[in-house]
Amino acid sequence: MKFLILSILVAVAAADVSHILPHGSKDSDAVIVRQELDVGVEGQYQWAIETDNGITASESGSLKNVGAEVPAEVVQGAAGWTSPEGEVINLQYVADENGYQPQGSHLPTPPPIPEAIIRALQYIKDHPPKVEN
């Protein structure tokens, strides 16, 4: 078992990841300029990080319904960066018992409902089916 773990560690250390980011790019040379972490005894936490190339991220979380049989975790966070196309991306999110809920202008949105569908739904609402006994 020790040999297997040692072999895995050697393989990970020797892995060539130079193809992921080209040398000399602003992202491969990024330096962390701010990093914060605060963990509370009641399960709450918050962290933030910022790099010199404009990447920012922060998150805070806490337990909801503390003392319940199954408490829920509530997380709020944000991240920001510049895309390769030069677009500034700002992402905000909440994750709780209702799932992950991201918000940002860069995220796709559903197309508008066609007018014919809206009219059909209104017709169905105005003319409910008759119930026969």
Secondary structure, DSSP 8 states (H G I E B T S, - for coil): -HHHHHHHHHHHHH---TTTS-TT-TTTT--EEEEEEEE-TTS-EEEEEEETTS-EEEEEEEEESTTSSS-EEEEEEEEEEE-TTS-EEEEEEEEETTEEEEE-TTS-------HHHHHHHHHHHHS------
